[in-house]
Amino acid sequence: MEIIHFSAECYPVAKVGGLGDVVGALPKYQNKLGHVAKVVMPAYHNKFLQQNEFEVVYDGWVRLGSNNYQARIFREKANKLGFDLFLVHISGLLDREKVYGYDDDTERFLAFQIAALDWIAQWEHRPDVIHCHDHHTGLIPFMVGNCYQYRHLSHIPTVLTIHNAQYQGQFGWDKLYYLPAYELRNSSKLDWGNCINPLAAAIKCAWRVTTVSPSYLEEISYQANGLESLLAQERGKSAGILNGIDNEVWDPAKDPMLSKTFSVRTVDSGKKANKEALCTVFNLDKEKPLYTFIGRLVGEKGADLLPDIFYNALQQSNREINILVLGSGDPHVEDRLNELKHHFKGSYNAYIGYNEVLSHQIYAGADFLLMPSRVEPCGLNQMYALRYGTIPIVRRIGGLKDTVTDIGDGGFGICHDQTSVWDVGHAIGRAYELFLDQKKVKDIRKYIMSLDHSWDLAAQQYIDLYQM
Ligand SMILES: Nc1ncnc2c1ncn2[C@@H]1O[C@H](COP(=O)(O)OP(=O)(O)O[C@H]2O[C@H](CO)[C@@H](O)[C@H](O)[C@H]2O)[C@@H](O)[C@H]1O
């Protein structure tokens, strides 16, 4: 089969969070199964664009209302990612350093989707499936099915994967004229809450909808930032497919970013060396348990509670624990996490920012990884932690519920039911008790490192879904 993935992110080209990881891995694993998976994404003004070689495969114009922008599509020549990668370059809109966060993001991603479809509309053959990821590519199923200029693509099945239903990309009906012409009586397919809502439009128009874990599929029928009833209604064409992880990028036995690589056999010495290196850099005590949090500092991740959780845990344990944070997001949370450094020198530290290398080093060197998420469609961090022998402490929600079992239930992690200062504090205490039993910790590490969360299974599940 030929599968075209449309996405705003793809690791290592551009990554803000888990979407990048998924789109950087799934196509590679689909190719390994004998299919032809390709990725189409915006060409941002970043290192990847500057440091790799490309050929131009399309040169045209994209029309957005009364504005015309030059649009070019570049193909990466060396197949570095293990699949064909196409970057949509639109001067004045997409060629910026950041992926998101501009006032004209609506125009940017609309132009991206239209230019990409204009290009595909010119192909002599048709792909078997168009697979869209999140709201940035959510208007594609509508446009393919309804816009006159793409009429000949309308029989291609479109799949939407929802990585996070919190973000929907809504904009006002005053921008309707940006869309290529379609029969106006179909406008209701675009509408949700009196706005043009790209995620809602994709849920209505896609042939199939998937979520990134089975539990998240259950949860969005009653918690989906306003889309609950729509998702409940479209349940019949929806499926939950648990994400995998890229075992080649995330391999503690070969990871060039670690101080010391390690396998299941050498996990004890390997984790010890990585923990020592981290503790030296961040002025922490290598004899004490090291708890960590990695992620976007937003409400969904429970990040607003972290300063209070950490303050209490460090006070109550008499600083018998270490905490290290890596993240960026809400400036108020960033400030509070930075402030804690002055109170708890030697037991607490935080790196506020994005740092891919450091994230690998933390998964390898930490004892415990905290994920007190309010919403977690799948979560990849807990799976990276497992692969690197770090015990996850998670709220039982979404994909966390599907991947982590509590030690009290014969499992290997620590689970709690609510995102509250008390619940997480209690879980930190349980982890401390576990840490005192080093024989048990070592057994758990070996066990979790041997769990298989690779993409092999999920890549096949997507193929089965396309062929249904
Ligand atoms: N400051 C930082 N420095 C370095 N690396 C950082 C970082 N902050 C985050 N990361 C990395 O970004 C990724 C985060 O992935 P997640 O799946 O946990 O979250 P996200 O909410 O972005 O993704 C959404 O999509 C994914 C994919 O489907 C779902 O798993 C998830 O539940 C959903 O919310 C991990 O690779 C993590 O290491």
Ligand as a Chemical Component Dictionary entry (heavy atoms), coordinates in Angstrom:
data_LIG
# 
_chem_comp.id                   LIG 
_chem_comp.type                 NON-POLYMER 
_chem_comp.pdbx_formal_charge   0 
_chem_comp.three_letter_code    LIG 
# 
loop_
_chem_comp_atom.comp_id 
_chem_comp_atom.atom_id 
_chem_comp_atom.alt_atom_id 
_chem_comp_atom.type_symbol 
_chem_comp_atom.charge 
_chem_comp_atom.model_Cartn_x 
_chem_comp_atom.model_Cartn_y 
_chem_comp_atom.model_Cartn_z 
_chem_comp_atom.pdbx_ordinal 
LIG N1  N1  N 0 11.621 19.981 27.486 1  
LIG C1  C1  C 0 11.812 18.878 26.761 2  
LIG N2  N2  N 0 13.040 18.545 26.324 3  
LIG C2  C2  C 0 13.222 17.416 25.600 4  
LIG N3  N3  N 0 12.251 16.558 25.260 5  
LIG C3  C3  C 0 11.030 16.856 25.669 6  
LIG C4  C4  C 0 10.727 18.002 26.432 7  
LIG N4  N4  N 0 9.396  18.029 26.684 8  
LIG C5  C5  C 0 8.881  16.932 26.101 9  
LIG N5  N5  N 0 9.870  16.223 25.503 10 
LIG C6  C6  C 0 9.710  14.995 24.715 11 
LIG O1  O1  O 0 8.509  15.137 23.935 12 
LIG C7  C7  C 0 7.833  13.891 23.900 13 
LIG C8  C8  C 0 6.537  14.047 24.681 14 
LIG O2  O2  O 0 5.709  13.046 24.321 15 
LIG P1  P1  P 0 4.277  12.765 24.992 16 
LIG O3  O3  O 0 3.702  11.663 24.247 17 
LIG O4  O4  O 0 4.450  12.525 26.437 18 
LIG O5  O5  O 0 3.501  14.138 24.938 19 
LIG P2  P2  P 0 2.675  15.158 24.021 20 
LIG O6  O6  O 0 1.698  15.678 24.978 21 
LIG O7  O7  O 0 3.582  16.116 23.389 22 
LIG O8  O8  O 0 1.985  14.329 22.837 23 
LIG C9  C9  C 0 0.656  14.054 22.419 24 
LIG O9  O9  O 0 0.819  13.080 21.363 25 
LIG C10 C10 C 0 1.507  11.920 21.804 26 
LIG C11 C11 C 0 1.752  11.042 20.581 27 
LIG O10 O10 O 0 0.590  10.438 20.128 28 
LIG C12 C12 C 0 0.748  11.192 22.895 29 
LIG O11 O11 O 0 1.560  10.133 23.387 30 
LIG C13 C13 C 0 0.453  12.155 24.054 31 
LIG O12 O12 O 0 -0.345 11.529 25.038 32 
LIG C14 C14 C 0 -0.226 13.408 23.503 33 
LIG O13 O13 O 0 -0.507 14.342 24.534 34 
LIG C15 C15 C 0 8.785  12.874 24.476 35 
LIG O14 O14 O 0 9.654  12.421 23.493 36 
LIG C16 C16 C 0 9.568  13.717 25.501 37 
LIG O15 O15 O 0 10.804 13.156 25.851 38 
# 
loop_
_chem_comp_bond.comp_id 
_chem_comp_bond.atom_id_1 
_chem_comp_bond.atom_id_2 
_chem_comp_bond.value_order 
_chem_comp_bond.pdbx_ordinal 
LIG N1  C1  SING 1  
LIG C1  N2  SING 2  
LIG C1  C4  DOUB 3  
LIG N2  C2  DOUB 4  
LIG C2  N3  SING 5  
LIG N3  C3  DOUB 6  
LIG C3  C4  SING 7  
LIG C3  N5  SING 8  
LIG C4  N4  SING 9  
LIG N4  C5  DOUB 10 
LIG C5  N5  SING 11 
LIG N5  C6  SING 12 
LIG C6  O1  SING 13 
LIG C6  C16 SING 14 
LIG O1  C7  SING 15 
LIG C7  C8  SING 16 
LIG C7  C15 SING 17 
LIG C8  O2  SING 18 
LIG O2  P1  SING 19 
LIG P1  O3  DOUB 20 
LIG P1  O4  SING 21 
LIG P1  O5  SING 22 
LIG O5  P2  SING 23 
LIG P2  O6  DOUB 24 
LIG P2  O7  SING 25 
LIG P2  O8  SING 26 
LIG O8  C9  SING 27 
LIG C9  O9  SING 28 
LIG C9  C14 SING 29 
LIG O9  C10 SING 30 
LIG C10 C11 SING 31 
LIG C10 C12 SING 32 
LIG C11 O10 SING 33 
LIG C12 O11 SING 34 
LIG C12 C13 SING 35 
LIG C13 O12 SING 36 
LIG C13 C14 SING 37 
LIG C14 O13 SING 38 
LIG C15 O14 SING 39 
LIG C15 C16 SING 40 
LIG C16 O15 SING 41 
# 
